[in-house]
Amino acid sequence: MLLPLAGRRLYYDLAGPEDGPVVCITHSLAADGGSWAEQVPALLGAGFRVLRLDMRGHGGSDPVAGDYTMKELAGDVAVVADRLGFARMHYIGLSIGGMIGQAFALEHGHRLISALWCDTLPASPLGAKAAWDERMGIVRRANSLEPIADATMGRWFTDAFEAKNPGRWKQIRETIAATTPAGYLGCSAAILNFDFVPRLGAVRVPTLVVCGAEDPGTPASENRRLAGLVPGARYEEIAGVRHFPNVEAPDAFNRIMLGWLDQDKRTR
């Protein structure tokens, strides 16, 4: 479904019982809501109402010119929640989706029941600017993400994933290539310009951080650090996978996810 805003539209998908607790999900850079396909049946089966959002310039959402900020991206989530009348919800986010989840907790924490942040960072990646500048330069010159799609898949998944799941591998690669350059570059700028470390101690939302043990870009060490910055937060690690544990190890991820959401029988 498309939500019209001033000069642009945001795409969201909403499924599940109207009286179910809402789970809002945000995705990785160069992905879209389809990257959570392995979680939706499990969430619906457990009685949750699932809201998946496509970031600006990703999936079905229109791009916005220029650089974005985490606060602006979290504001997009708040606008959709407002329009749909969701006062409180659980939040799940991976990679930049987890960064947006942190921004949402800091700016709109009273609206959260719980937070689950996956394979993410509490601040811009240290020492990675040269690598990011190279990727962004390739995208600008080609006006396309096609030239970086294979390398991105290599960071996201282990070598075994393509052989075991060729159809899903192809689908996700095509999503990368189809991402708008403006959306990719705008979100990349947000990743390179944030630092929540000094503020995360003020978060008062039940928080779980999950990471693939072999994630090279948002490593387990940084995710453990993130969990340590939020009072009372927990950390769990999934062995043998990289940046997308929810896709590469869905059974393990879903077990963790549902156990977390069901903890203390949290409701809306």
Phi, psi and omega in degrees: 000144182253129177257114181284131174238187181294104176076008180201175179225143174251134179264135174220156175237130182232126182217153176114172185294140182298334181263007181279151173301137185275133172244114178265133186232132174236150194253181180282162169305138178065022174237196173203187183300339179294344179289354178252019183299330181287342182264333187301312180301320180296318180292318179295320179296334179269004174091013180272156171261124192252122177246114176250131181246140171264127178296164175311128177074010179238145178056235182267002182271141180289146174284163172236135182293146174094183180281147176253166172236159177298323179297319178294319181293322174294327176297325176299319178297317181297321179298314180296315179299320178297312183297327181272354177077029181266106182285321181219150183199159166282155181227131174233130179214142181240137177061237175298333175299325175287327176294318176297322177299322176295315178300320180295319179296324180285325184265332186223036187302331180294346181266358185257139171271315178203166178227138175231109183252131188238136171042063188222191182219152176271353181201167179306142184296126180287137175071013184250004186300320182297317179295319179293318178300321180296312180299314182295324177296320178298315181295319179297314183294321182274345188052040184193154174266358181306317183293342181251006186294315183294316179296323178296316178299325179294329176282331185277326189228151174290164181299332183286339188295316182299317181294324182279330186223063186298324180293315179292321177301313181297319181298315181290321177299318179297326177295318176303307184298332183274352179296139181290140176304320181297318179294317179296312183292321179296317179288325176299320178298322178295320179297327183272006186216055175211154176205103179265358186307313183292344187254343188294339176295344179271354181291132180238035180251133174305124190229135173237134175247130181235142180212144169289131187299334184252020180293119182275336186268320175237077194294162181304323181300321180287327177289322174297319177299316179302313180300325180288343180275342183256122182306125176078002183290152177249161178228137174225146183237141179248119186287150169078011182226163182257240194278341183239068179298332180293334179265317186280332178227062188297325181296314179295317181296315183295325177298315178296313183300310183291323176299320179293312183294329180276349183301134180059016180049051181296138177234184184296000000 
